[in-house]
Amino acid sequence: MKSKGKTRSYIYGLILFLITLSGFGQMPIFSRYYIASIPGLGWLGEFYTTHILHYASAAGLIFLAVYVLFDFVVQGAGGKRITGSGYLKMGIIAGLIISGGLMVVKNLPGIYWDHTAVIVLDLTHLGFCMALLMVSLYTLIFKKSWVK
């Protein structure tokens, strides 16, 4: 049972890394600051490459979240309780999934949203991203777990 949790942690870490890298890659910072000019990192400056990687990573995050949720419910908590940092991460991830889903809808053909709504949505999604990174760093440094 312990190895299942460790595997999930590695998968979650990989997804978090890829989704963050590709999300920031969609903002032109890698090209602007010449990171994409470093040999082997040119793909970071390609919008559609990072866009596809971001969507694939987001699908992986959603799948992992649903899998862990159903596993926790179906298998039972096994005497475990979700910690405060676990609830905080779950809330932030839910916010990321919802705001990301709205951004996908916003990008569909024929869908028009007011510029203010688009800016608010972009900043909300970026805010959830930064919050998750900060909380994840905190829980990593202080060895806080999702469950107790």
Secondary structure, DSSP 8 states (H G I E B T S, - for coil): -HHHHHHHHHHHHHHHHHHHHHHHHHTTHHHHTTGGGSTT-GGGG-HHHHHHHHHHHHHHHHHHHHHHHHHHHHH--TT--B-HHHHHHHHHHHHHHHHHHHHHHHTSTT----HHHHHHHHHHHHHHHHHHHHHHHHHHHTT--SB-
